[in-house]
Amino acid sequence: MKKICGPTLSICGIILSVWGVIQLAIMGAFFYVRSVNLVEDVPINEADFISHPEMADAAYKQQAYNCWVCAALYVLLLAFSGHQMMVNIRPAPYTGM
């Protein structure tokens, strides 16, 4: 269990991870229910959106999955930052000198 980052950086990683998980999970949910407010973030042009609604549904679903995968990566960063925080809090072992 080696220290890779200090206590300040690990706290920053925890805060950013918590915010990233919350934001991306909510955005993924809104993409999954096909929120109209996010229509500009769907990678499909207007003509295909009108003529092929199944393509729009697939694009919304793909964006939702992308958000959830990124949220999972933030969970991994949260676990790493939490581990580093615990390593930094733990006192150094006694060497007997």
N, C-alpha and C positions, 0 to 999 in steps of 0.2 A: 504494500500500500504506500505508494510513493506520492509525494506532493508534486503536483504538476502546476497548479496555480495557487496563488495566495488567497487569503480570506476575503479580500475586497473583490477580487475578480470572481470568486465563487459565489458571493452574494449577488453580484451583478448578473451572473449567469442564471441564478435561481429566479431573480425578478423578471428578467427578459423571457425566460422559459415559461413562467406562469402566465405572463401576458400573451405570449405567442400561442400557447395551448388554448387559452380562452378565446382569443380573437379568431384563430383558424378553425376551431371547432364550431363556433357560431357561424362563421362565413360558410363553412361546409354544409351546415344545416340549411342555411338560406339558399345556397346553390341547389341542394337536393330537393327543396320544395319549389324550385324554379321562381325565385323572387324576381319581380319585374325590375326592381332597382339595380340589379346586377347584370342586366341584359348587355350592357356595354363591355362587360368583362368576359363574355362568352365568345370564344374564337370562331364566329360564324358570321357571314355577311348577311345583309338585310334580305336579299332576294331568296337565299336558301332558307332563311328563318321563316319567311312567309310561305314559300312553296313546299318545303320539306320540314314539317314540324317534328318529325321523328329525329332529324339531324339536330335540331335545337335541343330536344330532350336528351339526346346522347351527349351533346356538348355540355349541357348543364350538369349532367351526372358525372362526366369526366372531371369537370372543375371541382365538384364536391369531393371526389376521391383524391384529387391533388391536394386540396386543403387538408383533408384528414391525414394524408401521408406526411405532410409537413408538420402537422400537429403531433404526430407520432415521433418525428425527429426531434421536436422540441421536448417531448417527454424524455427521450434519451439524454438530451442536454441537461434537463432538470435532474435526472438521476446522477449524471456525472458531476454536475455542480454540487449537488447535495453530498455526494461522496467526498468530494474535495473539501467541502466545508467541515465535514466530520473529521477528516484527516488533519485539517488545520487546527481544530479545536482540541484534539487529543494531545495530551502532554508528551514531550519527548521521553523516550525510555531512559531509565537511570543506567549510567555506564559504570558507576562505582568509583569514579575518580574524584 
